[in-house]
Amino acid sequence: MGLFALFKSKEEKNSQTNFIIEPVKLAHYLFDTLSGGLEVPANYKEIVSTDLKACDINNNGLVDRQTLLLRIIDLVNEPKTPEQRYLLAMAYSWSHTEYRLKAIEYLNIYLSNEIYEGAFDRIWIPNDNDNPLSWVSPINQHLSTMYCALGDAYLGENLYEEALHAYQKANEFAPSYASTYCSIAKVYVHMNELQKALSVFEDAKNTPYYSRRQWYDKISGKTRDIDFWKSIDRGEAQIKEKIQKGYVFRPRAKKQ
């Protein structure tokens, strides 16, 4: 019996009881096993457990991640609702490279429509202006993450202008995240525009987020460095070294 035939027979078995499986809901609970979401409700625990076991295609006691992602995609089916669009975008963007074009397609569909509130309504924001986690709202954190995923997919396809635009959008939503500046600079490196890559870090040093300061973590009771300046300085140093060495980026040939 094939993998998805096994899933189908299990669904038919459950439909013979009084419990009706909602495919999108099941897909979300399966996705939560990968993303560390909320606990699976009691009525879905056995179903989720059975699906996870079916995704152990190597019989080594471990879930095959790609098989599980394809199972989620199969359950979601169509991008009709914000939740469906979100799950499809995430499942494809977390999939192997052969699904990268699908990731680009569904990430764009998601970002062009109403966003899914359930993707960010559980993000915890501290009530502390000195905590870097409080500098970006939950919805902006979410949008920055999704645009970064889109940028990663474009960059993987050597679509540099598109990747640059996606990372710049991510930076607009989360300008206090050093990672977005690093991603923009990385695109310029791939374009062999090292001076432009350097200017990204120079611009970051002129933002209000660049300062050698610390914040007090009330949860751990420790004083921590704000890492923005460290990441920006490190990125700037790496680009300067590349310029000095006459670095030229040469993309790898794509596997057929």
C-alpha positions, -999 to 999 in steps of 0.1 A, spaced: 0 0 0 14 34 -10 20 62 15 -10 83 6 -32 53 2 -24 45 38 -34 80 48 -67 76 28 -76 43 44 -70 58 78 -93 88 70 -120 65 58 -118 45 90 -122 76 111 -151 88 90 -170 56 99 -169 68 135 -188 100 146 -156 120 143 -151 140 111 -115 149 103 -111 185 91 -81 183 66 -69 219 71 -70 216 109 -51 183 107 -26 199 84 -20 227 109 -16 202 138 10 183 117 27 216 109 28 225 145 49 193 152 76 209 130 73 245 142 67 240 179 31 253 179 3 246 204 -4 212 218 -25 189 197 -61 186 210 -70 152 225 -94 143 196 -66 147 170 -37 132 190 -42 96 177 -47 108 141 -16 130 142 4 102 158 -7 78 130 3 103 103 37 109 119 43 71 120 33 68 83 59 95 75 87 73 90 94 60 55 129 48 64 117 28 94 142 44 117 118 59 142 122 93 127 96 113 107 108 121 71 104 159 70 98 161 33 71 134 34 54 152 62 55 185 43 39 168 13 13 153 35 5 189 48 3 202 12 -20 174 2 -43 181 31 -45 218 26 -52 213 -11 -62 248 -23 -52 284 -12 -88 296 -4 -84 310 31 -55 329 48 -47 298 69 -45 276 38 -24 301 20 0 303 50 3 266 54 10 261 17 36 289 16 54 275 46 53 239 36 67 247 1 93 271 15 105 244 40 106 218 12 136 205 -8 150 227 -36 129 211 -63 99 228 -47 115 263 -47 94 276 -76 63 265 -58 75 282 -27 79 315 -46 44 310 -61 27 304 -28 47 329 -8 36 356 -33 0 344 -32 1 346 6 17 381 8 -7 394 -19 -38 385 2 -52 388 37 -26 374 61 -33 347 86 -36 361 122 -30 327 137 6 328 124 15 357 147 -11 361 174 9 339 198 41 359 194 51 372 228 61 409 230 76 420 263 64 452 279 99 466 281 112 492 257 148 483 264 142 447 252 149 443 215 120 419 212 97 447 219 109 469 190 89 450 163 52 443 165 40 406 161 24 413 127 56 430 114 78 401 128 56 377 108 57 398 76 94 402 78 98 364 83 76 357 52 94 382 30 128 367 41 115 333 31 106 347 -3 140 363 -6 157 330 2 137 313 -25 145 339 -51 181 339 -42 183 301 -45 170 306 -81 196 333 -88 168 358 -92 187 386 -76 165 417 -83 135 398 -69 155 386 -39 167 421 -32 131 435 -33 119 408 -9 147 413 16 142 451 14 105 446 23 115 424 52 138 451 64 110 477 62 89 456 86 118 448 109 145 474 106 160 465 140 168 429 127 204 428 117 197 396 97 177 416 71 207 439 64 229 408 61 205 393 36 204 424 14 242 426 15 244 389 5 223 396 -27 247 424 -36 277 400 -31 260 375 -54 256 403 -79 293 412 -75 283 446 -63 306 447 -32 305 484 -27 267 483 -26 270 454 -1 293 475 20 270 505 19 242 484 34 262 480 66 273 516 65 236 526 63 227 503 92 253 520 114 233 552 109 201 538 122 190 543 159 194 505 164 232 506 161 247 513 195 269 494 218 244 489 246 229 463 268 195 453 280 183 437 312 166 403 306 139 402 333 133 365 327 168 352 332 179 381 355 210 387 333 223 417 314 228 410 277 244 426 248 222 439 220 236 420 191 226 444 163 259 463 163 280 430 165 263 415 135 266 448 115 303 452 124 310 416 115 292 418 82 310 451 73 344 435 81 336 405 59 327 427 29 359 448 34 379 416 34 363 404 1 369 438 -15 406 437 -4 410 402 -18 392 410 -51 365 384 -44 342 374 -73 311 354 -68 305 326 -92 271 308 -89 271 271 -89 255 253 -118 220 242 -110 214 205 -107 191 190 -134 
